[in-house]
């Protein structure tokens, strides 16, 4: 993780100067926002988009401005991250996403890798979620050991939304630990249709993203990457039950502001904590099997640092390098 101020950061701070006043103590004081936007690196209807639409109205009401959600899918989140960094500060443009989008999305291109704690300010943790291994419900494979046995007699493949994404890393790591021989197939578009059609054999995904298909009986959960069993259709075991405790992983989304909006971080965090505590929002979270995480700025930064360490460890195991 870089500790020096990049040229981009210095230019951002210079650009912020005319937008900020000074308190009597000489501290920077942010000018009022003219709007509030949450940009998501997914198409409309995907889980992060749904969560963003739950949050935008109550956040915008607290800010006293108009709010909107902007979809900017593509390039494993790089397009959304770049758009947030390029947005006018007064637009109040934030990114709702994970580390894939603000730390790793540029690693497979010629663009400079981003830093979630230098280029951005994590202003809040939005949710904590679990991950699950799924296959089509009509697949003959019903358990993780059976998947490993099947892979030794026939070629298998698994999907993710890009090389080096968390889904790819979790899948590759699990395959090694469980003895599954499978080829990675990165997708630009949603892979679910191909999984349902049997063209993809399995996928590792956030539980909320596939929960509707599990409940509808179109997908089957083979195992959850959790410490304990989850109340899912078919009652799949956890990886810890299968003796693979080192495969446990919990993910989640963060609300990131570009570094130029650092003066707003405390207020944005306070608003987000309030919104996540609203009964209506909490109920919506429970209905899709995610856990709200109303924590402060320091705890959010600590969570991001820990998540970076976890993902870097997976990248080291899969690629032999972290960045």
Secondary structure as UniProt FT lines:
FT   HELIX           7..16
FT   HELIX           17..19
FT   STRAND          20..22
FT   TURN            24..25
FT   STRAND          28..30
FT   STRAND          36..40
FT   TURN            44..45
FT   HELIX           47..63
FT   STRAND          67..71
FT   HELIX           75..77
FT   HELIX           78..86
FT   HELIX           89..91
FT   STRAND          93..97
FT   HELIX           100..104
FT   TURN            105..108
FT   TURN            116..119
FT   STRAND          120..125
FT   STRAND          127..136
FT   TURN            137..138
FT   HELIX           144..151
FT   TURN            152..153
FT   STRAND          156..160
FT   TURN            163..164
FT   HELIX           166..178
FT   STRAND          182..186
FT   HELIX           192..197
FT   STRAND          202..206
FT   HELIX           207..215
FT   TURN            216..217
FT   STRAND          219..224
FT   TURN            233..234
FT   STRAND          237..238
FT   TURN            239..243
FT   HELIX           245..247
FT   STRAND          250..251
FT   STRAND          254..258
FT   HELIX           259..264
FT   HELIX           265..276
FT   HELIX           279..287
FT   TURN            288..289
FT   STRAND          291..292
FT   HELIX           297..319
//
